[in-house]
């Protein structure tokens, strides 16, 4: 047994027979397409050639053979070759993609999502400590944050009739009489 047209075999094997087409890797190679994670075979194409060995000392007593008595080379003569192929049809491929194929994609995506979520949660957990540390550093340096109240409840001394809220200006002045 060999590959058709003695593909990938020693060139001497081909030299003894004439009239055989040159081997073509695209046409004579056996192919198996397998899904790498599950090992499911989606397509297979097996090609084999059967040859018979004709030794150099073989005699043809019944046939008038012109090479009788001469040095006949050792030859492999092809008898037949077979190609057997099969694969999943479009329906089975779609069924696989919609069930197990989706799970396999999720198996690749979910770990990276978990890494991102873990990183975000870690930053969220560290954030209060960073804020407290920064606040403590500012207090040690004597920095007092400016507290500016633009709209605050009206003090008792404010004039009546200006609404429910008392407006302070940015320059520190009192009530703004132009506001209702």
C-alpha positions in Angstrom: 0.0 0.0 0.0 1.2 3.5 -0.8 -0.2 6.9 -1.5 -1.6 7.3 -5.1 1.0 7.8 -7.8 3.6 6.9 -5.2 3.4 10.4 -3.6 6.2 11.0 -1.0 7.9 7.7 -2.0 11.4 7.1 -3.4 11.7 8.3 -7.0 13.2 4.9 -7.9 9.8 3.3 -7.3 8.3 5.5 -10.0 11.2 4.9 -12.4 10.2 1.4 -13.3 6.8 2.3 -14.6 6.0 4.7 -17.4 2.7 6.4 -18.2 1.7 7.2 -14.6 0.7 10.8 -13.9 3.0 12.8 -11.7 2.0 12.9 -8.0 0.1 16.0 -6.9 0.1 16.7 -3.2 -3.3 18.5 -3.4 -5.0 15.6 -5.1 -3.2 12.5 -3.8 -2.7 13.4 -0.1 -5.0 12.0 2.6 -6.7 14.7 4.6 -8.3 14.7 8.1 -9.8 17.9 9.5 -10.2 17.6 13.3 -11.6 20.1 15.7 -8.5 20.6 18.0 -10.2 20.8 21.5 -12.8 18.1 21.3 -11.1 15.9 18.7 -14.2 15.7 16.6 -13.5 14.8 12.9 -15.4 17.1 10.5 -13.9 15.8 7.3 -11.7 12.9 6.2 -10.4 11.8 2.8 -8.2 8.7 2.7 -6.4 7.8 -0.5 -4.5 4.5 -1.0 -2.8 2.8 -3.9 -2.3 -1.0 -4.2 0.7 -2.1 -6.2 2.2 -5.6 -6.9 5.9 -6.3 -6.7 7.4 -7.8 -9.8 10.9 -9.2 -8.9 13.7 -9.2 -11.5 13.8 -13.0 -11.7 10.1 -13.4 -12.7 9.7 -15.4 -16.0 6.9 -15.1 -18.4 6.7 -18.6 -19.9 3.2 -18.3 -21.4 3.8 -15.0 -23.1 6.4 -14.1 -25.7 8.1 -11.3 -23.6 10.8 -9.3 -25.5 12.9 -8.9 -22.4 13.2 -12.6 -21.6 16.7 -13.4 -20.5 17.6 -9.7 -20.1 18.1 -7.9 -16.8 14.5 -7.0 -15.8 14.5 -4.3 -13.1 12.7 -4.7 -9.8 9.3 -3.0 -10.3 6.2 -2.1 -8.3 3.3 -2.1 -10.7 0.1 -0.2 -9.7 -3.1 -2.3 -9.7 -5.6 0.2 -8.4 -6.1 3.2 -6.0 -9.0 4.1 -3.8 -10.3 7.3 -2.4 -12.8 7.3 0.5 -14.1 10.5 1.9 -16.8 11.8 4.1 -17.6 14.7 6.4 -20.2 16.5 8.3 -22.9 18.3 6.3 -23.9 22.0 6.8 -26.7 21.0 9.2 -24.4 19.1 11.6 -21.7 21.8 11.5 -24.3 24.5 12.4 -25.7 22.3 15.1 -22.2 21.8 16.6 -21.5 25.6 16.3 -24.7 26.5 18.1 -24.2 24.0 21.0 -20.7 22.9 21.8 -19.0 25.5 19.6 -20.6 28.3 21.6 -19.4 26.7 24.8 -15.9 26.4 23.5 -15.9 30.1 22.5 -17.1 31.0 26.0 -14.4 28.8 27.5 -11.9 31.1 25.8 -13.6 34.4 26.5 -14.8 34.0 30.1 -11.4 33.7 31.8 -10.3 37.0 30.3 -13.6 38.6 31.4 -12.9 37.3 35.0 -9.4 38.8 34.9 -10.9 42.2 33.9 -13.6 41.9 36.6 -11.1 40.9 39.2 -8.8 43.9 38.3 -11.8 46.3 38.5 -12.8 44.9 41.9 -9.3 45.2 43.2 -9.1 48.8 42.1 -12.5 49.5 43.8 -11.3 47.9 47.0 -8.0 49.9 47.0 -9.6 53.2 46.2 -10.9 54.1 49.8 -7.3 53.5 51.1 -5.8 55.7 48.5 -8.3 58.5 49.3 -7.7 58.2 53.1 -3.9 58.2 52.5 -4.2 61.3 50.3 -6.4 63.1 52.9 -4.0 62.2 55.7 -1.1 63.6 53.6 -3.0 66.9 53.0 -3.9 67.2 56.7 -0.2 66.8 57.7 0.9 69.5 55.3 -1.6 72.0 56.9 -3.8 72.2 53.8 -7.4 73.1 54.6 -9.9 72.6 51.8 -12.0 75.6 50.7 -15.6 75.0 51.5 -17.8 77.1 49.2 -21.5 77.0 49.7 -23.3 78.6 46.8 -26.9 77.7 47.8 -27.5 77.1 51.5 -30.6 77.3 53.7 -31.5 81.0 54.5 -30.1 82.3 57.8 -32.5 83.8 60.2 -31.2 87.4 59.6 -31.9 87.2 55.8 -34.6 89.4 54.5 -38.0 87.8 54.1 -39.4 87.3 50.6 -36.3 86.1 48.8 -37.4 82.5 48.5 -36.4 79.5 50.5 -32.6 79.6 49.7 -30.0 82.3 50.5 -27.4 82.9 47.8 -23.8 83.8 48.8 -21.6 85.4 46.2 -18.1 84.2 45.4 -16.5 87.3 46.9 -17.8 86.5 50.3 -20.6 89.1 50.4 -24.0 88.7 52.0 -27.3 88.0 50.3 -27.9 88.8 46.7 -30.9 91.1 46.6 -31.3 90.8 42.8 -32.3 87.1 43.2 -36.0 86.4 43.9 
